[in-house]
Amino acid sequence: MTDDSDTFGDALAANIRSARESAGLTVAALAEASGVSRAMISKIERGEAQPTAVLLARLSGALELTLSELIARVEGDAVRVARRAEQPEWKDPETGYVRRAVSPPARGILELVEVEFPPGASVAAPASAYAFKEQQIWVLSGHLRFVEGDLVHELDAGDCLQLGPPADCVFVNPTDEPCRYLVVLGKRRG
């Protein structure tokens, strides 16, 4: 990670609180929209709890933000080059998966995210996390099982999947080898 974990956790907490306030939501309204308890949201915003990937996916969907927008640094909005050493990473405390925001923090129409998914890991994300964006998943190495609603996609290195309409999803690495994949996100067309 490029930041000390305490500093990064504090910045993440501030970004979530700021995003909620900018959206004009109370903690109770965000809890209702995301399915995350008010108590947990309050703990996350105070920096007393490290959110998991599942919680962040629920919060980002309810706030109509990408996960990277929640974990990206606030400074540097005009930066157009994201140097590898400066790309923010976030590690899910539950599964150990590492998510790196590859794209510069400038708010473009596309966003690139690289994920290192540990062997045996599984992460679920609600349909709300996909409601406002288009996504493609390109497997760089290893194997990824992606469950999209009732569909199961078995993806190997080089395979690229265009996600369909928003559905509850589960990312699974059923192997004993790590999986690396790139997620390309764009705003969903009207």
N, CA, C and O of each residue as an XYZ file, in Angstrom:
760
protein
N       0.837     -1.176      0.000
C       0.000      0.000      0.000
C       0.874      1.229      0.000
O       1.992      1.220      0.517
N       0.355      2.272     -0.581
C       1.132      3.484     -0.681
C       0.989      4.361      0.554
O       1.778      5.289      0.729
N       0.027      4.105      1.402
C      -0.205      4.925      2.594
C      -0.049      4.066      3.835
O      -0.259      2.854      3.789
N       0.322      4.696      4.950
C       0.274      4.053      6.247
C      -1.178      3.649      6.488
O      -2.087      4.418      6.175
N      -1.416      2.445      7.044
C      -2.788      1.944      7.142
C      -3.696      2.817      8.004
O      -4.883      2.949      7.708
N      -3.147      3.423      9.081
C      -3.979      4.309      9.905
C      -4.385      5.544      9.114
O      -5.548      5.946      9.150
N      -3.440      6.150      8.400
C      -3.728      7.334      7.592
C      -4.730      6.989      6.500
O      -5.668      7.745      6.246
N      -4.526      5.837      5.853
C      -5.438      5.424      4.789
C      -6.834      5.180      5.348
O      -7.824      5.595      4.746
N      -6.921      4.508      6.499
C      -8.219      4.260      7.128
C      -8.938      5.545      7.486
O     -10.153      5.650      7.318
N      -8.186      6.530      7.983
C      -8.777      7.833      8.310
C      -9.288      8.531      7.058
O     -10.369      9.120      7.068
N      -8.498      8.464      5.960
C      -8.914      9.098      4.700
C     -10.153      8.404      4.131
O     -11.053      9.065      3.614
N     -10.199      7.077      4.227
C     -11.361      6.336      3.745
C     -12.600      6.720      4.551
O     -13.668      6.941      3.981
N     -12.462      6.800      5.864
C     -13.582      7.189      6.720
C     -14.085      8.584      6.342
O     -15.290      8.810      6.234
N     -13.153      9.508      6.143
C     -13.534     10.880      5.769
C     -14.202     10.913      4.398
O     -15.155     11.665      4.194
N     -13.712     10.101      3.451
C     -14.319     10.065      2.110
C     -15.746      9.532      2.155
O     -16.623     10.049      1.463
N     -15.981      8.518      2.953
C     -17.332      7.954      3.066
C     -18.271      8.978      3.699
O     -19.377      9.202      3.208
N     -17.830      9.589      4.775
C     -18.655     10.601      5.439
C     -18.946     11.769      4.495
O     -20.082     12.232      4.404
N     -17.922     12.235      3.801
C     -18.076     13.345      2.859
C     -19.035     12.986      1.721
O     -19.881     13.795      1.339
N     -18.902     11.782      1.186
C     -19.785     11.342      0.099
C     -21.237     11.264      0.574
O     -22.156     11.645     -0.150
N     -21.432     10.767      1.793
C     -22.793     10.678      2.353
C     -23.386     12.067      2.522
O     -24.533     12.313      2.149
N     -22.592     12.977      3.089
C     -23.080     14.338      3.315
C     -23.331     15.060      1.990
O     -24.317     15.786      1.863
N     -22.454     14.870      1.005
C     -22.639     15.492     -0.318
C     -23.904     14.994     -1.000
O     -24.547     15.729     -1.749
N     -24.257     13.744     -0.735
C     -25.477     13.177     -1.310
C     -26.718     13.602     -0.527
O     -27.842     13.278     -0.912
N     -26.509     14.330      0.576
C     -27.628     14.789      1.391
C     -28.287     13.677      2.176
O     -29.481     13.739      2.469
N     -27.509     12.652      2.520
C     -28.063     11.505      3.237
C     -27.668     11.532      4.711
O     -26.540     11.885      5.058
N     -28.593     11.161      5.555
C     -28.280     10.929      6.960
C     -27.686      9.523      7.062
O     -27.751      8.742      6.112
N     -27.117      9.218      8.199
C     -26.608      7.860      8.417
C     -27.765      6.866      8.284
O     -27.600      5.798      7.696
N     -28.921      7.211      8.823
C     -30.085      6.321      8.741
C     -30.512      6.097      7.284
O     -30.839      4.973      6.901
N     -30.510      7.153      6.478
C     -30.913      7.016      5.067
C     -29.907      6.158      4.302
O     -30.304      5.336      3.476
N     -28.614      6.338      4.563
C     -27.603      5.516      3.906
C     -27.735      4.062      4.352
O     -27.567      3.146      3.548
N     -28.033      3.855      5.621
C     -28.221      2.496      6.135
C     -29.381      1.815      5.410
O     -29.278      0.658      5.004
N     -30.476      2.540      5.256
C     -31.636      1.967      4.570
C     -31.325      1.666      3.104
O     -31.701      0.610      2.596
N     -30.642      2.586      2.423
C     -30.335      2.415      1.004
C     -29.297      1.318      0.751
O     -29.333      0.661     -0.289
N     -28.376      1.119      1.696
C     -27.270      0.177      1.479
C     -27.469     -1.187      2.120
O     -26.846     -2.164      1.704
N     -28.331     -1.263      3.131
C     -28.469     -2.513      3.867
C     -27.363     -2.703      4.899
O     -27.224     -3.788      5.464
N     -26.573     -1.657      5.151
C     -25.524     -1.686      6.176
C     -26.094     -0.984      7.402
O     -26.717      0.070      7.269
N     -25.897     -1.537      8.574
C     -26.495     -0.960      9.788
C     -25.975      0.440     10.071
O     -24.851      0.784      9.706
N     -26.812      1.247     10.730
C     -26.402      2.599     11.133
C     -25.181      2.534     12.030
O     -24.264      3.346     11.902
N     -25.167      1.565     12.940
C     -24.039      1.440     13.875
C     -22.737      1.177     13.113
O     -21.702      1.764     13.431
N     -22.787      0.296     12.106
C     -21.575     -0.016     11.349
C     -21.127      1.197     10.535
O     -19.932      1.485     10.472
N     -22.063      1.908      9.912
C     -21.706      3.105      9.141
C     -21.047      4.134     10.061
O     -20.040      4.739      9.696
N     -21.609      4.327     11.236
C     -21.026      5.277     12.199
C     -19.624      4.860     12.603
O     -18.727      5.700     12.681
N     -19.419      3.552     12.864
C     -18.087      3.066     13.234
C     -17.102      3.275     12.086
O     -15.961      3.677     12.313
N     -17.536      3.003     10.858
C     -16.657      3.186      9.686
C     -16.290      4.658      9.543
O     -15.122      4.990      9.343
N     -17.285      5.548      9.646
C     -17.031      6.981      9.486
C     -16.132      7.547     10.588
O     -15.415      8.521     10.359
N     -16.162      6.953     11.767
C     -15.292      7.400     12.864
C     -13.919      6.724     12.807
O     -13.034      7.040     13.602
N     -13.746      5.792     11.864
C     -12.475      5.082     11.751
C     -12.304      4.001     12.799
O     -11.182      3.562     13.054
N     -13.400      3.561     13.413
C     -13.329      2.538     14.449
C     -13.470      1.132     13.890
O     -13.215      0.156     14.596
N     -13.877      1.017     12.618
C     -14.030     -0.291     11.982
C     -13.498     -0.213     10.560
O     -13.764      0.746      9.835
N     -12.740     -1.237     10.168
C     -12.229     -1.337      8.799
C     -13.294     -2.060      7.980
O     -13.580     -3.226      8.252
N     -13.893     -1.399      6.981
C     -14.954     -2.044      6.217
C     -14.423     -3.151      5.309
O     -13.298     -3.078      4.813
N     -15.244     -4.169      5.101
C     -14.903     -5.244      4.175
C     -15.298     -4.835      2.757
O     -15.956     -3.815      2.552
N     -14.890     -5.634      1.799
C     -15.248     -5.378      0.400
C     -16.761     -5.391      0.217
O     -17.302     -4.582     -0.536
N     -17.438     -6.294      0.893
C     -18.899     -6.394      0.771
C     -19.558     -5.115      1.282
O     -20.456     -4.579      0.633
N     -19.119     -4.626      2.438
C     -19.695     -3.393      2.986
C     -19.411     -2.206      2.077
O     -20.296     -1.387      1.829
N     -18.181     -2.108      1.577
C     -17.850     -0.995      0.680
C     -18.667     -1.052     -0.608
O     -19.089     -0.014     -1.117
N     -18.891     -2.240     -1.136
C     -19.707     -2.376     -2.352
C     -21.134     -1.897     -2.088
O     -21.728     -1.215     -2.923
N     -21.675     -2.253     -0.938
C     -23.040     -1.810     -0.599
C     -23.103     -0.288     -0.442
O     -24.027      0.358     -0.937
N     -22.118      0.270      0.247
C     -22.097      1.723      0.461
C     -21.888      2.470     -0.859
O     -22.576      3.455     -1.126
N     -20.949      2.009     -1.680
C     -20.683      2.706     -2.939
C     -21.903      2.666     -3.849
O     -22.217      3.659     -4.505
N     -22.591      1.534     -3.895
C     -23.800      1.436     -4.712
C     -24.876      2.400     -4.249
O     -25.520      3.059     -5.065
N     -25.070      2.483     -2.944
C     -26.088      3.381     -2.394
C     -25.724      4.848     -2.621
O     -26.606      5.697     -2.747
N     -24.421      5.142     -2.674
C     -23.960      6.523     -2.890
C     -23.777      6.849     -4.380
O     -23.431      7.975     -4.740
N     -24.015      5.847     -5.237
C     -23.837      5.988     -6.689
C     -22.421      6.425     -7.035
O     -22.206      7.292     -7.882
N     -21.459      5.800     -6.355
C     -20.043      6.026     -6.595
C     -19.391      4.685     -6.883
O     -19.893      3.641     -6.469
N     -18.281      4.717     -7.589
C     -17.518      3.486     -7.737
C     -16.741      3.253     -6.445
O     -16.524      4.175     -5.659
N     -16.337      2.027     -6.246
C     -15.553      1.700     -5.068
C     -14.260      2.513     -5.056
O     -13.806      2.946     -3.996
N     -13.668      2.721     -6.230
C     -12.433      3.514     -6.307
C     -12.656      4.946     -5.869
O     -11.780      5.547     -5.248
N     -13.820      5.504     -6.182
C     -14.104      6.873     -5.748
C     -14.172      6.959     -4.229
O     -13.851      7.996     -3.649
N     -14.586      5.878     -3.586
C     -14.618      5.880     -2.119
C     -13.223      5.753     -1.525
O     -12.949      6.310     -0.462
N     -12.330      5.020     -2.207
C     -11.021      4.798     -1.605
C      -9.918      5.673     -2.189
O      -8.796      5.686     -1.682
N     -10.237      6.407     -3.260
C      -9.214      7.258     -3.885
C      -8.865      8.431     -2.984
O      -9.662      8.842     -2.141
N      -7.708      8.946     -3.165
C      -7.290     10.137     -2.430
C      -8.070     11.339     -2.907
O      -8.412     11.442     -4.085
N      -8.350     12.241     -1.997
C      -9.110     13.444     -2.325
C      -8.276     14.401     -3.163
O      -8.786     15.037     -4.086
N      -6.993     14.500     -2.840
C      -6.156     15.455     -3.558
C      -5.829     14.942     -4.957
O      -5.951     13.748     -5.234
N      -5.417     15.843     -5.827
C      -4.914     15.470     -7.135
C      -5.968     15.265     -8.197
O      -5.721     14.510     -9.138
N      -7.142     15.897     -8.105
C      -8.194     15.705     -9.094
C      -7.774     16.067    -10.513
O      -8.340     15.526    -11.463
N      -6.799     16.965    -10.692
C      -6.392     17.374    -12.031
C      -5.263     16.500    -12.583
O      -4.855     16.680    -13.731
N      -4.760     15.572    -11.798
C      -3.671     14.708    -12.223
C      -4.155     13.787    -13.346
O      -5.211     13.165    -13.241
N      -3.362     13.712    -14.424
C      -3.748     12.886    -15.564
C      -2.885     11.646    -15.718
O      -3.184     10.783    -16.543
N      -1.804     11.546    -14.925
C      -0.939     10.368    -14.968
C      -0.923      9.762    -13.571
O      -0.663     10.452    -12.585
N      -1.199      8.481    -13.499
C      -1.161      7.773    -12.215
C       0.075      6.875    -12.205
O       0.070      5.800    -12.805
N       1.118      7.310    -11.532
C       2.340      6.511    -11.421
C       2.080      5.306    -10.526
O       1.343      5.406     -9.546
N       2.675      4.185    -10.856
C       2.433      2.937    -10.129
C       2.598      3.121     -8.616
O       1.779      2.638     -7.834
N       3.639      3.808     -8.220
C       3.909      3.991     -6.795
C       2.865      4.854     -6.099
O       2.772      4.833     -4.871
N       2.076      5.613     -6.858
C       1.081      6.512     -6.278
C      -0.346      5.998     -6.414
O      -1.284      6.644     -5.948
N      -0.517      4.847     -7.045
C      -1.868      4.301     -7.224
C      -2.346      3.706     -5.899
O      -1.708      2.803     -5.357
N      -3.456      4.207     -5.383
C      -3.918      3.712     -4.078
C      -4.368      2.259     -4.142
O      -5.030      1.829     -5.087
N      -3.991      1.526     -3.116
C      -4.412      0.137     -2.968
C      -5.229      0.004     -1.695
O      -5.048      0.742     -0.726
N      -6.127     -0.955     -1.732
C      -6.933     -1.244     -0.554
C      -6.998     -2.752     -0.418
O      -7.231     -3.457     -1.400
N      -6.794     -3.252      0.794
C      -6.836     -4.687      1.051
C      -8.056     -5.013      1.893
O      -8.256     -4.446      2.967
N      -8.861     -5.925      1.395
C     -10.051     -6.357      2.120
C      -9.608     -7.123      3.366
O      -8.916     -8.135      3.251
N     -10.000     -6.654      4.559
C      -9.551     -7.325      5.780
C     -10.134     -8.721      5.942
O      -9.597     -9.526      6.704
N     -11.214     -9.022      5.245
C     -11.850    -10.326      5.382
C     -11.240    -11.381      4.465
O     -10.963    -12.496      4.907
N     -11.024    -11.039      3.177
C     -10.549    -12.033      2.199
C      -9.088    -11.875      1.826
O      -8.474    -12.814      1.318
N      -8.514    -10.687      2.072
C      -7.139    -10.429      1.680
C      -6.982    -10.004      0.232
O      -5.860     -9.860     -0.254
N      -8.104     -9.800     -0.470
C      -7.953     -9.368     -1.866
C      -7.484     -7.924     -1.891
O      -7.857     -7.117     -1.039
N      -6.650     -7.610     -2.893
C      -6.066     -6.277     -3.018
C      -6.625     -5.609     -4.263
O      -6.587     -6.179     -5.354
N      -7.139     -4.411     -4.098
C      -7.751     -3.636     -5.178
C      -6.909     -2.385     -5.387
O      -6.713     -1.598     -4.461
N      -6.410     -2.205     -6.616
C      -5.560     -1.051     -6.926
C      -6.252     -0.177     -7.948
O      -6.634     -0.648     -9.019
N      -6.416      1.094     -7.623
C      -7.007      2.071     -8.545
C      -5.929      2.484     -9.537
O      -5.058      3.291     -9.209
N      -5.981      1.937    -10.746
C      -4.972      2.176    -11.773
C      -5.145      3.554    -12.403
O      -4.158      4.230    -12.694
N      -6.377      3.970    -12.612
C      -6.666      5.229    -13.303
C      -6.237      6.445    -12.486
O      -6.238      6.406    -11.255
N      -5.871      7.520    -13.177
C      -5.600      8.779    -12.467
C      -6.859      9.228    -11.730
O      -7.969      8.865    -12.120
N      -6.691     10.021    -10.659
C      -7.857     10.448     -9.886
C      -8.746     11.452    -10.612
O      -9.848     11.730    -10.138
N      -8.312     12.007    -11.746
C      -9.170     12.923    -12.500
C     -10.444     12.169    -12.881
O     -10.382     10.997    -13.252
N     -11.555     12.808    -12.796
C     -12.846     12.150    -13.011
C     -13.150     11.974    -14.502
O     -13.872     12.786    -15.082
N     -12.617     10.943    -15.117
C     -12.892     10.637    -16.514
C     -14.128      9.774    -16.629
O     -14.777      9.467    -15.628
N     -14.456      9.379    -17.857
C     -15.643      8.547    -18.051
C     -15.328      7.065    -17.872
O     -16.240      6.253    -17.718
N     -14.046      6.707    -17.892
C     -13.622      5.329    -17.675
C     -12.775      5.231    -16.422
O     -12.152      6.202    -15.993
N     -12.765      4.046    -15.847
C     -11.962      3.797    -14.660
C     -11.391      2.386    -14.776
O     -12.104      1.453    -15.144
N     -10.109      2.233    -14.462
C      -9.457      0.933    -14.476
C      -9.088      0.545    -13.053
O      -8.555      1.354    -12.292
N      -9.378     -0.705    -12.703
C      -9.069     -1.213    -11.374
C      -8.449     -2.600    -11.534
O      -9.008     -3.462    -12.212
N      -7.290     -2.809    -10.905
C      -6.661     -4.125    -10.922
C      -6.926     -4.808     -9.586
O      -6.826     -4.190     -8.526
N      -7.264     -6.093     -9.656
C      -7.551     -6.853     -8.439
C      -6.644     -8.077     -8.389
O      -6.498     -8.800     -9.374
N      -6.042     -8.295     -7.231
C      -5.306     -9.522     -6.948
C      -6.184    -10.318     -5.987
O      -6.378     -9.932     -4.834
N      -6.707    -11.431     -6.482
C      -7.701    -12.213     -5.752
C      -7.056    -13.492     -5.226
O      -6.625    -14.330     -6.017
N      -6.980    -13.656     -3.901
C      -6.292    -14.811     -3.315
C      -6.989    -16.143     -3.609
O      -8.186    -16.172     -3.894
N      -6.243    -17.232     -3.538
C      -6.839    -18.555     -3.708
C      -7.962    -18.781     -2.692
O      -7.834    -18.424     -1.520
N      -9.050    -19.371     -3.151
C     -10.162    -19.704     -2.268
C     -11.042    -18.542     -1.838
O     -12.003    -18.747     -1.096
N     -10.740    -17.328     -2.284
C     -11.503    -16.147     -1.854
C     -12.858    -16.090     -2.553
O     -13.031    -16.592     -3.664
N     -13.805    -15.468     -1.873
C     -15.143    -15.257     -2.414
C     -15.672    -13.932     -1.870
O     -15.632    -13.685     -0.665
N     -16.171    -13.075     -2.780
C     -16.719    -11.780     -2.376
C     -18.037    -11.568     -3.113
O     -18.096    -11.670     -4.339
N     -19.092    -11.272     -2.358
C     -20.411    -11.004     -2.938
C     -20.632     -9.496     -3.026
O     -20.178     -8.732     -2.174
N     -21.340     -9.088     -4.078
C     -21.676     -7.669     -4.251
C     -23.136     -7.576     -4.691
O     -23.574     -8.335     -5.556
N     -23.891     -6.646     -4.098
C     -25.308     -6.520     -4.445
C     -25.489     -5.854     -5.806
O     -24.596     -5.160     -6.293
N     -26.635     -6.070     -6.403
C     -26.959     -5.460     -7.699
C     -26.821     -3.949     -7.655
O     -26.455     -3.337     -8.658
N     -27.107     -3.335     -6.511
C     -27.025     -1.872     -6.396
C     -25.622     -1.354     -6.683
O     -25.463     -0.202     -7.088
N     -24.603     -2.182     -6.482
C     -23.228     -1.764     -6.754
C     -22.960     -1.639     -8.253
O     -21.962     -1.041     -8.655
N     -23.846     -2.199     -9.082
C     -23.667     -2.188    -10.537
C     -24.726     -1.356    -11.248
O     -24.734     -1.298    -12.478
N     -25.609     -0.717    -10.509
C     -26.780     -0.068    -11.091
C     -26.456      1.122    -11.984
O     -27.213      1.402    -12.914
N     -25.366      1.829    -11.736
C     -25.121      3.061    -12.471
C     -23.864      3.015    -13.326
O     -23.422      4.044    -13.837
N     -23.278      1.819    -13.488
C     -22.068      1.748    -14.297
C     -22.017      0.483    -15.146
O     -22.583     -0.550    -14.787
N     -21.329      0.587    -16.275
C     -21.046     -0.558    -17.150
C     -19.725     -1.138    -16.677
O     -18.851     -0.398    -16.225
N     -19.564     -2.463    -16.776
C     -18.310     -3.067    -16.357
C     -17.897     -4.193    -17.279
O     -18.727     -4.929    -17.814
N     -16.596     -4.306    -17.449
C     -16.007     -5.468    -18.104
C     -14.931     -6.001    -17.170
O     -14.263     -5.240    -16.470
N     -14.775     -7.309    -17.173
C     -13.747     -7.961    -16.363
C     -12.830     -8.703    -17.320
O     -13.279     -9.552    -18.089
N     -11.529     -8.377    -17.269
C     -10.532     -9.026    -18.112
C      -9.559     -9.760    -17.202
O      -8.842     -9.137    -16.419
N      -9.537    -11.083    -17.305
C      -8.667    -11.894    -16.455
C      -7.244    -11.849    -17.008
O      -7.003    -12.209    -18.160
N      -6.305    -11.401    -16.172
C      -4.897    -11.291    -16.564
C      -4.133    -12.584    -16.294
O      -3.290    -12.990    -17.093
N      -4.431    -13.227    -15.167
C      -3.804    -14.513    -14.854
C      -4.693    -15.264    -13.878
O      -5.444    -14.668    -13.107
N      -4.591    -16.590    -13.929
C      -5.374    -17.425    -13.032
C      -6.770    -17.695    -13.568
O      -7.027    -17.579    -14.766
N      -7.662    -18.055    -12.660
C      -9.037    -18.423    -13.006
C      -9.995    -17.670    -12.079
O      -9.746    -17.548    -10.880
N     -11.084    -17.171    -12.645
C     -12.107    -16.471    -11.870
C     -13.464    -17.063    -12.206
O     -13.829    -17.190    -13.375
N     -14.204    -17.422    -11.174
C     -15.611    -17.808    -11.353
C     -16.418    -16.573    -10.967
O     -16.323    -16.085     -9.840
N     -17.211    -16.072    -11.913
C     -18.014    -14.886    -11.658
C     -19.480    -15.286    -11.768
O     -19.949    -15.675    -12.838
N     -20.193    -15.189    -10.663
C     -21.607    -15.536    -10.617
C     -22.386    -14.230    -10.742
O     -22.284    -13.345     -9.891
N     -23.158    -14.126    -11.809
C     -23.916    -12.914    -12.144
C     -25.396    -13.280    -12.149
O     -25.926    -13.740    -13.160
N     -26.065    -13.069    -10.998
C     -27.453    -13.512    -10.885
C     -27.489    -15.033    -10.977
O     -26.893    -15.727    -10.154
N     -28.199    -15.550    -11.993
C     -28.298    -16.996    -12.197
C     -27.215    -17.546    -13.122
O     -27.111    -18.760    -13.297
N     -26.413    -16.670    -13.713
C     -25.373    -17.095    -14.653
C     -24.048    -17.318    -13.933
O     -23.687    -16.572    -13.023
N     -23.328    -18.356    -14.355
C     -21.998    -18.624    -13.819
C     -21.023    -18.561    -14.988
O     -21.159    -19.296    -15.966
N     -20.034    -17.669    -14.875
C     -19.017    -17.503    -15.906
C     -17.695    -18.035    -15.362
O     -17.234    -17.575    -14.317
N     -17.080    -18.990    -16.047
C     -15.759    -19.505    -15.701
C     -14.774    -18.794    -16.621
O     -14.791    -19.014    -17.832
N     -13.917    -17.947    -16.063
C     -13.025    -17.103    -16.849
C     -11.563    -17.442    -16.581
O     -11.134    -17.538    -15.431
N     -10.805    -17.620    -17.663
C      -9.372    -17.899    -17.572
C      -8.590    -16.726    -18.132
O      -9.173    -15.795    -18.689
N      -7.260    -16.767    -17.987
C      -6.386    -15.696    -18.469
C      -6.712    -15.360    -19.923
O      -6.785    -16.243    -20.778
N      -6.905    -14.067    -20.185
C      -7.228    -13.589    -21.528
C      -8.708    -13.427    -21.786
O      -9.092    -12.722    -22.720
N      -9.563    -14.065    -20.977
C     -11.011    -13.953    -21.158
C     -11.497    -12.590    -20.663
O     -10.993    -12.062    -19.671
N     -12.478    -12.034    -21.365
C     -13.052    -10.741    -20.996
C     -14.570    -10.871    -20.995
O     -15.152    -11.368    -21.959
N     -15.206    -10.434    -19.934
C     -16.659    -10.528    -19.766
C     -17.267     -9.135    -19.679
O     -16.808     -8.304    -18.895
N     -18.299     -8.874    -20.481
C     -19.110     -7.664    -20.367
C     -20.267     -8.012    -19.436
O     -21.043     -8.919    -19.735
N     -20.394     -7.306    -18.313
C     -21.491     -7.594    -17.402
C     -22.811     -7.191    -18.017
O     -22.887     -6.225    -18.776
N     -23.853     -7.938    -17.686
C     -25.196     -7.653    -18.168
C     -25.897     -6.666    -17.250
O     -25.247     -5.908    -16.531
N     -27.234     -6.676    -17.275
C     -28.000     -5.786    -16.393
C     -27.632     -6.032    -14.926
O     -27.219     -7.136    -14.573
N     -27.777     -5.022    -14.075
C     -27.405     -5.190    -12.665
C     -28.048     -6.416    -12.029
O     -29.251     -6.643    -12.153
N     -27.218     -7.197    -11.348
C     -27.664     -8.403    -10.652
C     -26.743     -8.600     -9.453
O     -25.617     -8.103     -9.439
N     -27.222     -9.323     -8.456
C     -26.347     -9.697     -7.355
C     -25.232    -10.562     -7.942
O     -25.494    -11.442     -8.762
N     -23.983    -10.312     -7.522
C     -22.835    -11.003     -8.098
C     -21.933    -11.564     -7.003
O     -21.918    -11.087     -5.868
N     -21.182    -12.596     -7.388
C     -20.188    -13.163     -6.483
C     -18.916    -13.432     -7.286
O     -18.957    -14.085     -8.329
N     -17.791    -12.925     -6.792
C     -16.477    -13.203     -7.356
C     -15.911    -14.372     -6.556
O     -15.905    -14.332     -5.325
N     -15.432    -15.414     -7.242
C     -14.905    -16.596     -6.564
C     -13.601    -17.025     -7.238
O     -13.524    -17.102     -8.464
N     -12.588    -17.301     -6.434
C     -11.378    -17.935     -6.940
C     -11.377    -19.352     -6.379
O     -10.956    -19.566     -5.242
N     -11.852    -20.339     -7.180
C     -11.977    -21.705     -6.664
C     -10.671    -22.502     -6.717
O     -10.673    -23.701     -6.439
N      -9.557    -21.852     -7.071
C      -8.291    -22.568     -7.248
C      -7.340    -22.334     -6.082
O      -7.647    -21.576     -5.161
N      -6.162    -23.002     -6.130
C      -5.123    -22.743     -5.120
C      -4.083    -21.755     -5.625
O      -3.020    -21.622     -5.020
N      -4.366    -21.063     -6.716
C      -3.468    -20.052     -7.268
C      -4.153    -18.690     -7.233
O      -5.375    -18.616     -7.356
N      -3.387    -17.609     -7.066
C      -4.008    -16.279     -7.114
C      -4.558    -15.981     -8.506
O      -4.125    -16.567     -9.498
N      -5.492    -15.087     -8.560
C      -6.078    -14.626     -9.824
C      -5.889    -13.113     -9.881
O      -6.124    -12.415     -8.894
N      -5.466    -12.611    -11.037
C      -5.371    -11.166    -11.254
C      -6.317    -10.813    -12.381
O      -6.340    -11.473    -13.420
N      -7.098     -9.761    -12.166
C      -7.988     -9.309    -13.231
C      -8.103     -7.794    -13.215
O      -7.848     -7.133    -12.208
N      -8.494     -7.273    -14.364
C      -8.682     -5.844    -14.543
C     -10.169     -5.593    -14.727
O     -10.830     -6.277    -15.508
N     -10.688     -4.616    -14.010
C     -12.077     -4.203    -14.167
C     -12.071     -2.850    -14.869
O     -11.384     -1.923    -14.442
N     -12.837     -2.748    -15.943
C     -13.003     -1.489    -16.664
C     -14.414     -1.018    -16.378
O     -15.378     -1.738    -16.637
N     -14.540      0.196    -15.842
C     -15.848      0.738    -15.475
C     -16.132      1.987    -16.279
O     -15.227      2.772    -16.560
N     -17.382      2.172    -16.649
C     -17.832      3.381    -17.321
C     -19.262      3.675    -16.883
O     -19.977      2.781    -16.431
N     -19.665      4.914    -17.019
C     -21.037      5.265    -16.638
C     -22.031      4.537    -17.537
O     -21.843      4.474    -18.752
N     -23.076      3.992    -16.947
C     -24.101      3.266    -17.692
C     -24.847      4.225    -18.612
O     -25.220      5.332    -18.223
N     -25.049      3.773    -19.824
C     -25.796      4.598    -20.786
C     -27.259      4.658    -20.394
O     -27.834      3.672    -19.932
N     -27.858      5.834    -20.583
C     -29.259      6.081    -20.235
C     -30.147      5.144    -20.864
O     -31.361      5.218    -20.671
